[in-house]
Amino acid sequence: MPVVSREQLEASLAALCNDVAEPRAGILGPRSLVWRLGGDLGVFLGGGRAALLQLAHPFVAHAIDHHSRTRTDVTGRFQRTFRNVFAMLFGELDDALAAARRVHTVHARVRGQLPEAIAGYPAGTPYHANDADALRWVHATLLDTTLVVRERLDGPLATPLKDRYVVELHRFAQLFGIPRTDLPATWDEHARYMTTMLASDRLGVTAAAREMGQFLFGRQAPIQPPLGRIAEAITASLLPPHLARAFELRASPALVEHGLRAFAALYGRMPRRLIETPARSAAIRRLQGRPPSRFDAWAERQLFGLATRVAG
């Protein structure tokens, strides 16, 4: 099992630093496609899809099930995850490096054995949160989901643009120590990797993954919250059908299709200031020499609180 060591992470971070021309702008900066395509709130429509794709990997599912406080602290888990991700994508270079080391240190403590046979893994297979193959899968799910959501909201994206997005995200992958040789150089390479993984025995929905997925949508609450039902239906429409069935999601395809079409039309007319993520807004203000915004702080609190309102 290839586990990313601390030495490998530091080598990856050193290589990344050599490529960053403007440390104050972070690993990518405001001219990047990543800031443009992933810097607004619309991408959170894919949050459920990304989470369930990740849970379909048995290593990820059991690491979260046995080592995470997600069930008892939904908002805290969501907040910790996205504060690290936002620091990596929108923070200064030093912020991104600190977040990378913080996440690696936490992951280093997360290890165990699969308690049951699932997919191509026999019972007792060891797992580790810094497993390079699992990290690559998680990275791919985030990349893939962002572009799937963007195309649902904005229409088809040109292949050269998607190629550029894939390559830009290599820098994000380096923050986890994922070797560049394991990363796709084009959108087509990424798409082939996703197709291969989804058809392989390296993914499989365990009972724990299914239970966690349903918990995230409020299915275990006395009454499923309306936001949980909406999130579940959207996720079912965005996931590959066989995974939506494996997670036993309740779909409403016609309703979701009409709803997303109406939402996309409205969303496209909204001022950028109202739909950009607080992290991107704060980063732009930082680069302009302006102080943090109270509105951004308020919007971030609302964003982090969504997880609780969805899960109930």
CORNORCOR-V109703 format. One record per backbone hydrogen bond with DSSP energy under -1.0 kcal/mol. CO is the residue of the C=O (numbers start at 1). NH is the residue of the N-H. E is the energy in kcal/mol with one decimal. If there is no record, write none. Layout:
CO:NH:E
CO:NH:E
This chain:
2:132:-3.4
5:9:-2.3
6:10:-2.7
7:11:-2.0
8:12:-2.1
9:13:-2.7
10:14:-2.3
11:15:-2.0
12:16:-2.0
13:17:-2.5
14:18:-1.4
16:19:-1.4
22:25:-1.6
23:26:-1.2
23:93:-2.9
29:32:-1.8
32:36:-1.4
33:37:-3.9
34:38:-2.0
39:277:-2.3
40:43:-1.5
41:44:-1.8
42:45:-2.0
43:46:-1.8
44:47:-1.6
46:50:-2.7
47:51:-2.3
48:52:-2.5
49:53:-2.5
50:54:-2.1
51:55:-2.3
52:56:-1.3
54:57:-1.7
56:204:-3.1
57:61:-2.5
58:62:-2.5
59:63:-2.0
60:64:-2.4
61:65:-2.6
62:66:-2.3
63:67:-1.7
64:68:-1.4
69:73:-2.1
73:77:-2.5
74:78:-2.5
75:79:-2.8
76:80:-2.8
77:81:-2.4
78:82:-2.4
79:83:-2.3
80:84:-1.6
81:85:-2.3
82:86:-3.1
83:87:-2.0
84:88:-2.1
85:89:-2.4
86:90:-3.1
87:91:-1.0
92:96:-2.3
93:97:-2.5
94:98:-2.3
95:99:-2.3
96:100:-2.2
97:101:-2.3
98:102:-2.3
99:103:-2.7
100:104:-2.3
101:105:-2.2
102:106:-2.1
103:107:-2.8
104:108:-2.1
106:109:-1.3
107:110:-1.7
110:129:-2.6
112:127:-2.7
114:124:-3.4
118:121:-2.7
121:118:-2.3
122:125:-1.7
125:114:-2.7
127:112:-1.9
128:131:-2.0
130:4:-2.9
131:135:-2.6
132:136:-2.2
133:137:-1.9
134:138:-2.5
135:139:-2.5
136:140:-2.5
137:141:-2.3
138:142:-1.7
139:143:-2.2
140:144:-2.9
141:145:-2.3
142:146:-2.1
143:147:-1.7
144:148:-2.3
145:149:-2.6
146:150:-2.4
147:151:-2.2
148:152:-1.5
149:153:-2.1
150:154:-3.7
151:155:-1.3
158:162:-2.0
159:163:-2.8
160:164:-2.1
161:165:-2.1
162:166:-2.4
163:167:-2.1
164:168:-2.6
165:169:-1.9
167:170:-1.7
168:171:-1.4
169:173:-2.2
170:174:-2.1
173:176:-1.9
173:178:-1.7
174:177:-1.1
179:182:-1.7
180:183:-1.6
186:190:-1.9
187:191:-3.0
188:192:-2.3
189:193:-2.2
190:194:-2.5
191:195:-2.5
192:196:-2.6
193:197:-2.8
194:198:-2.7
195:199:-1.3
197:200:-1.3
201:120:-3.0
206:210:-2.5
207:211:-2.5
208:212:-2.4
209:213:-2.7
210:214:-2.3
211:215:-2.1
212:216:-2.2
214:219:-2.7
215:218:-1.9
218:221:-1.0
225:229:-2.1
226:230:-2.3
227:231:-2.7
228:232:-2.4
229:233:-2.2
230:234:-2.5
231:235:-2.5
232:236:-2.5
233:237:-1.5
234:238:-1.3
235:239:-2.2
240:243:-1.2
240:244:-2.0
241:245:-2.2
242:246:-1.8
243:247:-2.4
244:249:-2.5
245:248:-1.1
252:256:-2.8
253:257:-2.5
254:258:-2.3
255:259:-2.6
256:260:-3.2
257:261:-1.9
258:262:-2.2
259:263:-2.7
260:264:-2.8
261:265:-1.8
262:266:-2.0
263:267:-3.3
264:268:-2.2
266:269:-1.2
267:270:-1.1
271:274:-1.5
272:275:-1.1
272:276:-1.7
275:41:-3.9
277:281:-2.4
278:282:-2.7
279:283:-1.9
280:284:-2.4
281:285:-2.3
282:286:-2.2
283:287:-2.2
284:288:-1.5
285:290:-3.1
286:289:-1.3
293:297:-1.8
294:298:-2.4
295:299:-3.0
296:300:-2.4
297:301:-1.8
298:302:-2.0
299:303:-2.4
300:304:-2.6
301:305:-1.8
305:309:-1.6
306:310:-2.4
307:311:-2.4
308:312:-2.0
